[in-house]
Amino acid sequence: MTVLVKWESPQFSWLKCNIGVHWKKDIALGGAAWVLRDSRGKVLLHSRRVFIGLNDLKELKVYVCFWAIDSMVSHKVNMLIFAFDDEMIVGAIVRPKAWPSFKATGAEFLIKLRKIEVWRCLKEEKGKNRSAFLIAQSVTISRRFQSYVAAGYLFWLQDVFENEKCSAFP
């Protein structure tokens, strides 16, 4: 039996920021993306960025999450769910006592998150963050190094976004 893992919509009136990361270890190159959607699955904004000069995937994930939070703050987004596939980062934010080794990192996240009035953070499987992951992967695999923020979704991922949108609302 095959279990399909699809994007899950946030509650009505909430927005969801899916965060994707892809790391190319051999050349120390990181790709990052976030996708902001409403409760109907409509893509409001998305962004892509390249990260170079970092030591490893863990460091990349921390910087990508900082970038995503800062982006949401600069776009004045509220009632927001951050969805990411990294247990350590989500744990450091929502259960800092359970992650004492990451106390300082968790504290940095909370300082940044104070600028957003209402937020939640949750761990989601990579399959539920597929579109953000594919955009991040386009940096490292397809060498798309131009960073940007854009309204709507990428044309080359139209089918992915439309299918996820439909699966959220049968």
N, C-alpha and C positions, 0 to 999 in steps of 0.2 A: 504494500500500500504506500502510495506517495502522498506526503503531506505538503501542501503548498504553503509557503510562508510569504505573506503579502504585507504591504504597508497597512498600518492601522490608523484610522483617523482619530483626532483628538475629540474631546467633548465639544458640543456646540458652543460657540463664542471663544473657544480657545484656538490658538495657532500651534503648529508643530514645526520645529526646526530639526530636521534629520541631518546628522553630521556624518560625512564619509571621509575615510583616509585610505591612502594607498602608499606603501613604502617600497622603494627599489633599493634594497640593501647594498648591492654591488656598486652603486654609484652615489649612495647616500642622498637620494632624491625623494622628496615626499610630495604627494599630491593631496589636496584637500578640497572639500566642497561642503556646502550646506544648502539645503532646500527648505524654504519656508512655505507651508501649505495651511489652508484653512480647514475647517471641520468637514467640508464637502470634498476635500482632496484637490482643490484648485491650487495650482502653484502660483504664489504671489511674487516671490523673488527667489533667485538662486545665485550662488557665487562659486567661483573656483579660484584656487590660489596654489602657487608652487612654494615649497619650503626647501631650502638648501642649507648645508652646513650644520645639520643636526647629527647627533651621535647615533640614535637608534629609533625604533618604532615607538617606544614608550615616550621619549622626549617629543617626537612629532605629534603624538596624540594629545599631549598636554598643550602644546602650542596651538594646535588646530582648534581645540575647545576654547582656549582663550580668545582666539580670533573670531570664532562663531559667536561667543558671548558679546564681545566688543561690537561686532557687526549688528547684532540684534539691538544693542543699546543705541548705536548711532542711527538705526532706523526707527527708534522709539517704539519697539514692539513690546507688548504687554500681554498677559494671560497666555503664557508661552510654555510649551513643553519642549525640552531639549532631549532628543533621542540619539543614543550613541551605543556602539557595540562593545565598549570597554568597561568591564566590571570594576577595575581599579579606580578609574576616574569617577564613575558614577558613585561608587562606594565612598570615595574620599569626600564627595560633595554631600551625599544624603545620609551617610552613616560614618562620620569621621572617627568615632571611637572604635569602630571595628577595623579601621585602616590606619593605625598609629604611625606606620612608616611613611605615610603620605600626608601627615598632619599639615605641614607647611604648604604643600600643593593644594590641599583641600581648603585651607584658609585663604589662599590667593583666589581660588574660584569663588568662594563666598563673598569676598570683597568686591569682585567684579559683578556678581549676581545681585548685589544690593541695589544696583542701578536699575534693575527690572523689578517693578512693583510686585507682580504675581508670576511665579515661575514654578516649574517642576522639572525634575531630571530623571530619566529612566533609561535602563539598559534594554536595548533591543537587538535581536539577532541581525546579522549582516543582511539577511534576506529581506528584512523589513525596512532596511536602509538602502535598498538596492540602487535607487536612482542616484543618491548622493555618492555611493561607492563608485558607480560607473563614471560619474563626472570626475571624481578624484583620480580614478585610474587613467582617465584620458590625459592627465598631466604626465604620468610616469611612462605609460605605454605608447601613447600617440604623440608625446612631446608637445602638448598644448600648454605652453608656459605663460601665456597671457592671463593675468589675473583680471577679474571683472566681477561686477554685480549686475544682474539683469532682471527685468520683470518677466514673468511667465517661465516657460520651460524651454530647454534646448530642442531644436527641431529634430536632431538626430536621435533624441530619446522620446519622441512623441508617443510611440507605441507603449513604451514602458510606463510613462506617466498616465496615459489614458487607461491602460489596463489596471493600474493600481487604483486609479480614481474609481473605476467601475467596480472593482472588487471590494472597495470600502463601502459601496452602496449597492447591494444586489437588487 
